Amino acid sequence: MRSSLLVFEAVLLASKQGSGWSVDNDELDAVTRMLQLLKIDALAGRALAQLSGGQRQLVSIAQALIREPSVLLLDEPTSALDLQNQFDVLDLIRRLAREQSTCVVMAIHDINHALRFADQIVVLHKGAVQAWGPASEVVTPALLAQVYGVEARVEPCSRGYTQVIVDSSLRAGSNAAW
């Protein structure tokens, strides 16, 4: 059976965890603001079952953020999102974390996202911590070769953000020149 729960209702229910079932106007306004922040307010009246994977991902993020947690755990929050929404979501999470003094712990595989949006990163490889610290200090060509098996450069882009540019795979027999 597919859920007929609406987007607005799903986010409202998430905001109510542990606080009883009565709803006041401030709570309704908070849900509306959260949907607007994530630019999904047009989906408020749609059933969750009718949403795309990316839209459901944004609703899940709204459900987490509406609670204003002191610690926010996120596992690949941008996995089903297009590039614009990836940037918007990570930018919003970073901004809200600073405004609300929230500690955000995020598993993310896009190293450029980690470099752009994280203050501190932990690099895991084969179940062990390989490196941790300020993002711009941890990610090095040597680490990328050791952990990810790629020859890569770590350089500032034209706007000053550090980015990783992968030149080739270090896997035997790999040829990036095609």
N, C-alpha and C positions, 0 to 999 in steps of 0.2 A: 504494500500500500504506500502510495506517495503522499507526502505531507501537503496539506493545503494551507499550512501556516504562511502568512504573508511576511514579507521582509520587515516591515515596521514592527509587527508582532514579535518576530524572532529577536530583534534587537531590544525591544522593550522587555521581553522575558529574560534576556541575558542581564539587563540592568537590575532586575528584581531579585536576583539570587540572594537568598537569605534575608530578605527584607519584607516579607509579607506580600499579599496580592493586591492591596489597594494601590491605585495609581493617581498621582496628582498632575496638575498642569506642568509643573517644573520638570517632571520625569518625561512627559510627552514632548516638551520642548527640547530636552537633552537628546532624545532619540532623533528628533528632526534635525538638530544641529550636527549630530554625528553623521547622519546620512548625507547631509550637505557637505561636511568636511571631506568625506570620501567620494563625493560627487555621484552618489547613488540614490539621491532623494527621488528621482524619477521612478525608481524601482519599488518605492515604499508599498504600493498596493499590489505588487505582483507576488504570486505564490513562489516559495522557494523551489518547488519542483520544476518551475518553468525557467529557471535561471541557467545561464551558461556556467561553465566551471570557473571562469574568471569573476563573474558576478557573485557566485557563491563564496568565492575566496574573499571578496570585498565585504560581504555580509559577515563572514566569520571574523574578519579584522574589526569591523564595527562592534560586534558582540564582545570582543576582548577589550577594546578601548573604552566602551561605554561604562565599564566597571571602574575606570580610573584606578587600576591596580598600582601598588607600590613596586611590584616586580612583574614584568610582562615577559612570558616565555613564548617565543614564536618559532615555528618550524617551517622554513621555506615560505614565508608569507607572500612572496612574489611569484611562486611557481606557476600559477595559471594566468598570470597577468601579462598584458601587452606592455611594450616599453614605456609608454606614457604613464600607465597606471603603476608600473613598478617604481618609477621615479617618484610619482606623487605620493604613493603609500609610504615609501621609505623616508621621504622628506617630512611627511606628516608625523610618522612615528618618532622621528628624531626631534621634531619641534615639540610635540606633546610631551615627550620624555623630559626634555629640558624644562618646559613650563611647569610640569607636575612633579618634577624630581623623581621620575620613574626609572628604575633600573631595567633596561631591556636586554634580555639574553636571546640571541637570535641565531638559529642555524641557517646558514645561507651559503650556497655554492658559488655564487658569482663574486669573484675576488674583487672586481672593480666596484661592485656595490659595497662590499665590506670596506674597501679603502675610502670610498666617498662618504659613507654614512656612519661608520663605527669609530668610536674613540679608542677602544681597545679590542683586539681580536685574539682568539685562540685558534691555532691551526692544529687539527687532529690528523693523525695518519696511523692506520692500522691499530686503532683503539688507544693510542697514546698521544699525549700533548707533545708536539714537535717545537712549538714556539708560541709565545704570548707576549703581549705588550701593546704599545701604541701601533696602530695599523700601519702608519707610514714607516715605522722602523722594523716591523716584523717581516713584511713581505719583501723578499730579496730574490734576485735571480737564482741564487744557490738553493734557497728554500723551495722555490717553484720547481727546480730540477729534481730535488730530492723527494718531495712529496707528490708532485703532480706529473713528473716525468716529461716536462716540457722545457725547451730552451725559450726563455722569455726575457723581455726588458721591463724594467720598472722605471717609468718616466713621467714627468709632469706633462699634462696636456696644455693647450694654449691658454686655458683658464686657470692653470696652476694646480689642478687636482692631480694627484698621483694616480697613474693607471698602469695596468699590466698589458703588454702587447706580446702575444705568443708568436714566436717565429717558427718553431717546429716541435714535433714530438721527438722525444729521445728514445722511443721504442724501436728496437731493431727492425729494420725493413721498412720503417715509415718514411714516406717521401712526401713532404708538403708541396712540392713543386708540381705534382700531377703531370 
